[in-house]
Amino acid sequence: MDGSPAPDVMIRLRGLSKTYADGTVAVQELDLDVARGELICLVGPSGCGKSTTLKMVNRLIEPTSGTIEIDGRDATRDDPVELRRRIGYVIQQVGLFPHQTIGANVATVPSLLGWDRRRTRKRAEELLHLVGLDPASYADRYPHQLSGGQQQRVGVARALAADPPVLLMDEPFGAVDPVVRGRLQDEFRALQQRLGKTVVLVTHDIDEAVRLGDRVAVLAEGGRLAQYDTPARVLGQPADDFVAEFVGAGRGLRRLAVTPINRDHLEPLDGVRGSELGGTLEVTASLEEALALMMTSDRPMVGVTDGPSFVGVLSPNGVHRALRESVAAESDTRTG
């Protein structure tokens, strides 16, 4: 390779390694490209080097060897403090300053960059709106006055304050309860797609990884990259026994979350009684959402719409066909 990234590559890691003084290998020879605007998830068991990799990208941990390029620049040659001010960083426990207001917390990086007070306040208000927190209600509160989910939203707003092109997230939703976590995941994914940020997210949860990631990097013990691929391929075509064991026996069911509804598997509404429909979903929904609606409504079918238009009915048989065809298509791609 000539070392110069293609125009669509935002982060490029080459031969990135970290070995500690006692000989412990945390990350070994990691090669990874992250496209501009892509959200990738680093996933794996404890001690596999996920967080170490993330911290090497913003130089909280210095690599033993290898290169880090961000938007074509050698990040190892940048001043670490200046580098971190250009990269958003969100951690599990949020890390809000307890004695500062929410508005002041969000304004941390703009203040460090020397923005004037008016511009800084306006940016903080914009971002609180963006993450669903009315600044009139929340800007003057303190972190202890917010729920865990609200604090996590503030952490995301603070990370976005200086409009960084790259966002690093270390177990960002791990400290909230499952219901709130699912809602935050959906909200963050929609926000990321709207803003076009490049995101590297660390998680130990394979379900979170396949739900959020455009691609998933599965790391094995010692920081070995076992597989880097789309969620559907990681679940459907594990690269080795380690990946197959890590994603688990339920990977077939997990594919439901990454397999969209297909119009070819819909049935016409003719002959279907209204009492058989458990509700409606947009055609952009996943098979998991469709099956969940059938189960919660205790009805055998769901209607599928495309905007205002009704396009058909999905039954359990249609879900089964779609899942089987998805698996077959992935297999054909691998062997073709």
Order of alpha helices (4+ residues) and beta strands (2+ residues): beta-beta-beta-alpha-beta-beta-alpha-beta-alpha-alpha-alpha-alpha-alpha-beta-alpha-beta-alpha-beta-beta-alpha-alpha-alpha-beta-alpha-beta-beta-alpha
